[in-house]
Amino acid sequence: MVSVGPPVSVDPPVSLDPPVSVLVVDDEELTRTGLRALLSAKPGLAVVGEAADGAEVLALVERLRPDVVLMDVRMPQVDGIEATRQLRAALPDPPKVIVITTFENDEHVYDALRAGASGFIRKRAPSQQIAHAIRLVADGDSVLFPEAVRRLAAARPVRRDATTGRAAALTRREIELLRLMAKGHSNQEAADDLRVSLETVKTHVGNVLTKLDAGNRTQAVVMAYEAGLLGPGAHDG
């Protein structure tokens, strides 16, 4: 008869990758405390600091060097839109910004995306969803709610500015990729849909960002709406 001992406890493998560092920015202390507690409990994430207003963000980012800033869009002194602009203007390699908001159809959210935020998420979203969004943008993807962005963009007139001229340089395949990005497709999902390699999609995304002078995928989508490449009446140019 074989004697079977007690089960041996095996610890899960420890990731050797550094955690994604996060700066939480919100004028409500209760919200900041709650987000810190929720995110600190998630594997692979580390909250490295907090700010109560956008006016504090640039100095904290320069000191703490977070990978992602979780940014409230409405704050009393400097709002999330202006704080995002300041980061992009002052730093050669700014952190990714995710706007947190109460209402996804807030016009301020659209302006924050245009300023360079990588996406947005509702404050009342489950903690797992917020953590997933942070990991996504840290990896270079975006967090879009396609229907909400489409509605917000539809309320804005098509702009005839420098973006329109830059958009004319996009190839048919790059416009096709922009449309997939606007639907919320990740790089891998776009690769599967287009039946090309992930590296090919990343190359196309890089070309799109360069040609539009966009800081990230989300900003490129917003600019494409404003140039008339997406939405009603859009064409391949």
C-alpha positions as CSV (number, residue, x, y, z in Angstrom):
1,M,0.0,0.0,0.0
2,V,1.4,3.4,-1.0
3,S,1.2,6.1,1.7
4,V,0.1,9.4,0.4
5,G,1.2,12.5,2.4
6,P,-0.5,15.8,2.6
7,P,-0.6,17.9,-0.6
8,V,2.4,20.0,-1.2
9,S,1.7,23.8,-1.6
10,V,3.3,25.2,-4.7
11,D,3.6,29.0,-4.9
12,P,2.6,30.5,-8.2
13,P,5.5,31.6,-10.4
14,V,6.8,35.1,-9.6
15,S,6.9,37.5,-12.6
16,L,10.3,38.9,-13.3
17,D,8.8,41.9,-15.1
18,P,8.6,45.2,-13.1
19,P,5.1,46.2,-12.1
20,V,3.3,48.9,-14.0
21,S,3.7,52.1,-11.9
22,V,0.6,54.3,-11.6
23,L,0.0,57.8,-10.5
24,V,-3.6,58.5,-9.3
25,V,-5.0,62.0,-9.8
26,D,-8.4,63.0,-8.5
27,D,-9.6,65.9,-6.4
28,E,-11.7,63.7,-4.1
29,E,-9.6,62.1,-1.4
30,L,-12.0,59.2,-1.0
31,T,-11.7,58.3,-4.7
32,R,-7.9,58.4,-4.5
33,T,-7.8,56.2,-1.4
34,G,-10.2,53.7,-3.0
35,L,-8.3,53.5,-6.2
36,R,-5.0,53.1,-4.4
37,A,-6.4,50.2,-2.3
38,L,-8.0,48.5,-5.3
39,L,-5.1,48.8,-7.6
40,S,-2.4,47.9,-5.0
41,A,-4.2,44.6,-4.6
42,K,-3.8,43.7,-8.3
43,P,-0.8,41.7,-9.4
44,G,1.6,43.6,-11.6
45,L,0.5,47.1,-10.6
46,A,2.1,49.6,-8.2
47,V,0.5,52.9,-7.2
48,V,3.5,55.2,-6.7
49,G,1.8,58.4,-5.9
50,E,-1.3,60.6,-5.7
51,A,-2.3,64.1,-6.7
52,A,-5.3,66.2,-5.8
53,D,-5.2,68.5,-8.8
54,G,-3.8,68.6,-12.3
55,A,-1.5,71.4,-11.2
56,E,0.5,68.9,-9.3
57,V,0.9,66.3,-12.0
58,L,3.9,67.5,-14.0
59,A,6.2,67.8,-11.0
60,L,5.1,64.4,-9.7
61,V,5.5,62.7,-13.0
62,E,9.0,64.2,-13.4
63,R,9.9,62.9,-9.9
64,L,8.1,59.5,-9.8
65,R,8.2,58.5,-13.5
66,P,5.0,56.5,-13.5
67,D,4.1,54.4,-16.5
68,V,0.4,55.4,-16.4
69,V,-1.4,58.4,-15.0
70,L,-5.0,57.6,-14.0
71,M,-6.4,61.2,-14.4
72,D,-9.7,62.7,-13.3
73,V,-11.1,64.9,-16.1
74,R,-12.7,67.5,-13.9
75,M,-10.6,69.2,-11.2
76,P,-10.9,72.8,-9.7
77,Q,-7.5,74.4,-10.7
78,V,-6.0,72.4,-13.7
79,D,-8.3,69.8,-15.2
80,G,-7.2,66.5,-16.7
81,I,-7.3,68.0,-20.3
82,E,-4.8,70.7,-19.6
83,A,-2.7,68.4,-17.4
84,T,-2.5,65.9,-20.3
85,R,-1.4,68.7,-22.6
86,Q,1.3,69.9,-20.2
87,L,2.7,66.3,-19.9
88,R,2.9,66.0,-23.7
89,A,4.4,69.4,-24.2
90,A,7.0,69.2,-21.4
91,L,8.2,65.6,-21.6
92,P,9.9,63.8,-24.5
93,D,8.5,60.5,-23.3
94,P,5.3,61.3,-21.3
95,P,3.5,58.5,-19.4
96,K,0.3,57.1,-20.8
97,V,-2.9,58.8,-19.5
98,I,-6.2,57.2,-18.8
99,V,-9.0,59.6,-18.0
100,I,-11.4,58.5,-15.3
101,T,-14.9,60.0,-15.5
102,T,-18.4,59.7,-14.1
103,F,-20.1,60.0,-17.5
104,E,-18.6,58.4,-20.6
105,N,-20.4,60.9,-22.9
106,D,-18.8,63.9,-21.1
107,E,-17.5,66.4,-23.7
108,H,-14.5,66.9,-21.5
109,V,-13.5,63.2,-22.1
110,Y,-13.4,63.8,-25.9
111,D,-11.2,66.9,-25.4
112,A,-8.9,64.8,-23.1
113,L,-8.6,62.2,-25.8
114,R,-7.8,64.8,-28.4
115,A,-5.1,66.2,-26.0
116,G,-3.4,62.8,-26.0
117,A,-5.0,60.6,-23.4
118,S,-4.8,56.9,-24.4
119,G,-8.4,56.2,-23.3
120,F,-11.0,56.6,-20.6
121,I,-12.9,54.5,-18.1
122,R,-15.7,55.1,-15.7
123,K,-15.0,55.6,-12.0
124,R,-17.6,53.0,-11.1
125,A,-16.1,50.3,-13.4
126,P,-15.0,47.1,-11.6
127,S,-11.5,47.1,-10.3
128,Q,-10.5,44.3,-12.6
129,Q,-11.6,46.3,-15.6
130,I,-9.6,49.4,-14.5
131,A,-6.5,47.2,-13.9
132,H,-6.9,45.6,-17.3
133,A,-7.2,49.1,-18.9
134,I,-4.0,50.2,-17.2
135,R,-2.1,47.1,-18.4
136,L,-3.4,47.6,-22.0
137,V,-2.2,51.2,-22.3
138,A,1.1,50.3,-20.6
139,D,1.6,47.8,-23.5
140,G,0.8,50.4,-26.1
141,D,-2.8,49.6,-26.8
142,S,-5.8,52.0,-26.2
143,V,-8.9,51.9,-24.1
144,L,-11.8,53.0,-26.3
145,F,-15.6,52.8,-25.9
146,P,-16.3,53.0,-29.7
147,E,-19.9,54.0,-29.5
148,A,-19.3,56.7,-27.0
149,V,-16.4,58.2,-29.0
150,R,-18.5,58.0,-32.2
151,R,-21.3,59.9,-30.6
152,L,-19.0,62.6,-29.2
153,A,-17.2,62.9,-32.5
154,A,-20.5,63.2,-34.4
155,A,-21.3,66.3,-32.4
156,R,-18.2,68.0,-33.7
157,P,-17.8,69.5,-37.2
158,V,-15.3,68.1,-39.6
159,R,-12.2,70.2,-39.2
160,R,-10.4,71.5,-42.3
161,D,-6.9,72.1,-40.8
162,A,-3.5,70.6,-40.8
163,T,-4.9,67.2,-39.8
164,T,-6.8,67.0,-43.1
165,G,-3.6,67.5,-45.1
166,R,-1.7,65.0,-43.0
167,A,-4.5,62.4,-43.4
168,A,-4.2,62.6,-47.2
169,A,-0.8,60.9,-46.9
170,L,-2.4,57.7,-45.4
171,T,-2.5,54.6,-47.5
172,R,-5.7,52.6,-48.0
173,R,-4.4,49.9,-45.7
174,E,-3.6,52.5,-43.0
175,I,-7.1,53.9,-43.2
176,E,-8.5,50.4,-43.0
177,L,-6.4,49.9,-39.8
178,L,-7.7,53.2,-38.4
179,R,-11.2,51.9,-38.8
180,L,-10.4,48.8,-36.8
181,M,-8.7,50.9,-34.2
182,A,-11.9,53.0,-34.0
183,K,-13.9,49.9,-33.3
184,G,-11.7,49.2,-30.3
185,H,-9.5,46.4,-31.8
186,S,-6.2,45.7,-30.2
187,N,-3.1,45.3,-32.3
188,Q,-3.5,41.5,-32.1
189,E,-7.2,41.7,-33.1
190,A,-6.4,43.9,-36.0
191,A,-3.7,41.5,-37.1
192,D,-6.1,38.6,-37.0
193,D,-8.7,40.6,-38.9
194,L,-6.3,41.8,-41.6
195,R,-4.6,38.4,-41.7
196,V,-1.2,39.9,-41.2
197,S,1.5,39.5,-38.5
198,L,1.4,41.5,-35.3
199,E,4.7,43.1,-36.2
200,T,3.1,44.3,-39.5
201,V,0.2,45.9,-37.7
202,K,2.6,47.6,-35.3
203,T,4.5,49.0,-38.2
204,H,1.3,50.3,-39.8
205,V,0.3,51.8,-36.4
206,G,3.6,53.6,-36.2
207,N,3.2,55.0,-39.7
208,V,-0.3,56.2,-38.9
209,L,0.9,58.0,-35.8
210,T,3.8,59.6,-37.6
211,K,1.7,60.8,-40.6
212,L,-1.0,62.2,-38.4
213,D,1.5,63.5,-35.8
214,A,-0.5,61.7,-33.1
215,G,0.8,60.7,-29.8
216,N,-1.1,57.4,-29.5
217,R,-3.8,55.2,-31.2
218,T,-6.7,57.0,-29.4
219,Q,-5.5,60.4,-30.5
220,A,-5.1,59.1,-34.1
221,V,-8.7,57.9,-34.1
222,V,-10.0,61.2,-32.8
223,M,-8.0,63.1,-35.5
224,A,-9.4,60.7,-38.1
225,Y,-12.9,61.5,-37.1
226,E,-12.2,65.2,-37.3
227,A,-10.5,64.9,-40.7
228,G,-13.6,63.1,-42.0
229,L,-11.8,59.7,-42.5
230,L,-14.2,58.1,-40.1
231,G,-17.9,58.6,-39.5
232,P,-20.8,59.4,-41.9
233,G,-19.6,60.3,-45.3
234,A,-16.1,59.0,-44.8
235,H,-14.2,57.9,-47.8
236,D,-10.8,56.2,-48.6
237,G,-9.3,59.4,-49.9
